[in-house]
């Protein structure tokens, strides 16, 4: 039994946990590789065309950075811990799988471009195509990253796979003195109709990670319009008060369900929520350590789910 994990470059939470899954599977002795795909399509010609374009773009980008390592592009778009925070994983450049290979796609990938016999769909976010039966296959195995992303139609058994990766040396509090100002994260909230027309501080979405940490250590509050980003907890670790801005008509209970426990984060800027965020801030670091410890057990459970579902040994 082998695994191919389909992922983009490691510049966001989804690709990072996909690569972390590959790393843990390798550690447990499974032949596992990551395949960085350009575009998802069942049309072979279209798939290869865009894949070659993707490889050329990545090659040119890396070559430019090698030649001009001190350029602004290198500074803002290529930092080692951003592009390869999960190190030591094998990469596959030829999109070929055999009948003994399980391919893991994130929910953003449509169809089965690698034409794998065994397909796992890892719902790292809400199901983006609830009424589109062509996006997935009825034979696919579905697992969710969080209980919040359970889908009764696709994942009736509530299969769960939580993987966590975190750089504790990077994301930490360095300022224990005065703070002032606010900052923002928009990310997946960019289509929200209630976004501010004017921002009173920087939007950190595209900042280098070191710059994000620096600003989070300077600001008093951080407003997040992406209601499911881990940057809320990172802000809390940096001593900033993270305020997730609920969508109109929603409250904390709409975002934190089941066994989820999210300390250090306010959902809305009421005095009660702000007090909760400050009062529970100390539990964030402990929770992160526990999540890191659980990775091996969670991946072992995932492998057993795959064996049962696909009737493999």
Secondary structure, 3 states (H helix, E strand, C coil): CEEEEEECCCCCHHHHHHHHHHHHHHHCCCEEEEEECCCCCCCHHHHHHHHHHHHHHHHHHHHHHHHCCCCHHHHHHCCHHHHCCCCCCCECCCCCCCCCEEEEEECCCCCCCCCCCEEEEEECCCCCCCCCCCCCCCCCEEEECCHHHCCCCCCCCCCECCCCCCCCCCCCCCCCCCCCCEEEECHHHCCCCCCCCCCCCCECCCCCHHHHHHHHCCCCEEEECCCCCCHHHHHHHCCCEEEECCCCCCCHHHCCCCCCCCCCEEECCCHHHHHHHHHCCCHHHHHHHHHHHHHHHHHHHHHHHHHHHHCCC
